[in-house]
Each structure stands twice: as C-alpha cells, then as structure tokens.
C-alpha cells in the first residue's frame, strides 16, 4: 500500500495546485469534500493533521496514484472489450 507514497506532503492549496499541474481542474469545495469526515469520522481521502501546526496534509503520491490507478483500470477494461 505504501509503495506509492512519496514522502512529500501538501495542504489543501497544494493539492489543488498538484491537480492543476495534472490538468485536473477542481474547485476548493471539491478538495474540502475529500477532507470532510463522514458520520463515522472517516475522511474520503487520507488527510492527517500535521502535529506541528494542525494543518491537514496529504501525500502527493496518493493523489497521483488515484488517477494513475483509475487510468490503468480504464485501459484494462478497454483492452478486454476490443
């Protein structure tokens, strides 16, 4: 599971910039949604609080992995139907 973690952490603004660099255009509200806890207290993405300043952070590698994995699944499905 941790093989895609980069060790480079970004806050919500950094996550928006990372997505933008990947040509994925999200709004601040969409990023906020990924960090909102559900009724069980679980966040949609694995954000964690920085122990030094309390800011929410996420590993860049996780975001890249989500999109890469989605693309690979799509390609595999596409190859199966050809």
N, C-alpha and C positions, 0 to 999 in steps of 0.2 A: 504494500500500500504506500509506503513512504518513498518508493523509488522515484516518484515524480516530484517530490518536494525539493525546492531549490535552496531553501535557507534564506531567501530574500523575501522580506515581508513588506506588505503595503497596507496603508489605511484605505478608507473608502474612496478618497480622492485618487489615490494611487491605483486602486482597482479600476476606476473609471478611465484613467489615463492608459493603463495597460490594455483594457478592452479597446479603447480608441486606436492604440497602436496596432491592434489585430484587425482593425477595420470593422469593429463591432461597436455600434453606437447605442449605448444605454443611457438612461436618464439617472439622475441622483436617486429618484424614487425607486427605480429598479434595483439599484445597489442597496438601498436601505432595506428593501424587501428581503434580500438574501441574509441580512443580519438580524431581522426581527425574530424573536423567539416565538415558537408556536405555543399551543396550550400546555405542552409538556416541558417547555423551556428550551427546546432544541431549535437551533438556528438552521436555516436552509443550507447554508454553506458553513464550513468550519472556521468561523471567525473566533478569535480569542482575544482576551484583554491583555494588553501589554502591562506587565507587572510594574513597570517604571512610571507610566503616565496614565494608565487606564483606557487608552485608545484601543478601539477594535482593530485588529490586524488579521491578515490572511496571507498565506504563502502564495507567491506569484505562480509557482509551479502547479498548484491546484487549479487555478483558473485556466491556465494553458492546457492542462490535462483534460478538463471538462470538454473543451472544444475539440481537442485532438481526438479524444475517445469517441465523441459524437460523430465526427467526420469518418473515422475508421469503421464504425458500425454501419453508417450510411453506405460507404463504399462496399463493404462486405455484402450487404443486402442487395445492392445494385448489381454486383457481380453474380449473385445467385439467380437473379431473375432474367439475366441475359442468356 
